[in-house]
Amino acid sequence: MADNRRLPHLHARRLVGVAVALLLVTALAPIAGAETTEEKLAAAEREFDQLTDEIKAQQAILSQLAQEAAVLAQRWDEANARWEQITEELRTTRTELEAARQEYLDLRSQLNARARETYMDGPANGLEFLLGATSLADLSDRVEYVNAITQSDADLANAVQNLKNDLAAQEAEQQELQEKAAKALRAVEADRAALDAKMAEQQSALDKLNAAKARAEELVKDLEKQRARELALLTGMAANPNGLLQICPVALPHAVYDGFGAPRFSGGYHPHAGNDIIAPAGTAILAPFPGTARSSYNSLGGNAVYVYGANGYVYNAHLSAFSDKSNGPVQTGDVIGFVGETGDTNTNHDHFEWHPNVIPSGWPASPYGYSVIGSAVNPWPLLQQVC
């Protein structure tokens, strides 16, 4: 009976012990498994700093790739100009060759006709013609006439032979030009392939940069505003708020080189009045300063957008499409259109021109020796600051 009385007390003590243990486990669990807000922020800070380093590294890679792409773009442009020049020479020689062939055929036809006449007259007719002279003076005149006809036939035959020789020389020259054109075209295609590969490298580096930037922006939500400002400065496009061009007029990836004044042969020889910014189709074209945009079209430049600012205007050509900001007021960085190949070109790029209100004196010349063409000024020194 005594043991039975003690049993309820024993059960009670056990229940109290279990309850205390559960309370301890519940109380200690959050402390062991969860980070404090301060620890989360510290971890975010560390990750942000790591991403910052990654972004800087990607920007350095992008900068190097852009420089390499610029070299390849200029090489491609020079190869393309050589090919265009040889193609133009080929067109000229073909026209001359066709005219020479026609002249040759006409002379051959005359020579054949003269040969038929001589054959039909026969030698007897010539003799009768001479014997039919009524006087010595008449005979002398008739001999002179026959000799003149004979010399005319000889001259005609010589002219035909000379023209035939010239024709053979022109055909050989045309063959040589065709071989040069084929070689130049192969150089164009090889340089273009290298440029496209460099663009793909730029795009890969840009994708990595954007991924790091997106993750860093997520972290910024948990960090102080100063970090947001640092990130904006780090990942934003190169800017020169006090420059004539405040940002690069074409987004990445792109290749920019100084082709101002380079020879152009399409539509007749003329010097290139701008810089080409080569980029994949659909790459954004941006307003480089605040002002007013106006879209247009012409057969040479295709779809084009002008942006008029306080110091002058820029001209962008060959766009694939316009944006809703292509007409009307724009701010720096507004998308005004997209890179394409409309007009007289077969390469996706933005033909970019700078037309200042006042033509500067002593402006740096391009590698082709030009600093000003018409009202266009070489934009390369300005593009170097922001692209």
Secondary structure, 3 states (H helix, E strand, C coil): CHHHHHHHHHHHHHHHHHHHHHHHHHHHHHHHHCCCHHHHHHHHHHHHHHHHHHHHHHHHHHHHHHHHHHHHHHHHHHHHHHHHHHHHHHHHHHHHHHHHHHHHHHHHHHHHHHHHHHHHHHHHHHHHHHHCCCCHHHHHHHHHHHHHHHHHHHHHHHHHHHHHHHHHHHHHHHHHHHHHHHHHHHHHHHHHHHHHHHHHHHHHHHHHHHHHHHHHHHHHCCCCHHHHHHHHHHHCCCECCCCCCCECCECCCCEECCCCCCEECCCCCEECCCEEEECCCCCEEECCCCEEEEEEEECCCEEEEEEECCCEEEEEEEECEECCCCCEEECCCCEEEECECCCCCCCCEEEEEEEECCCCCCCCCCCCCCCEECCEECCHHHHHHHC
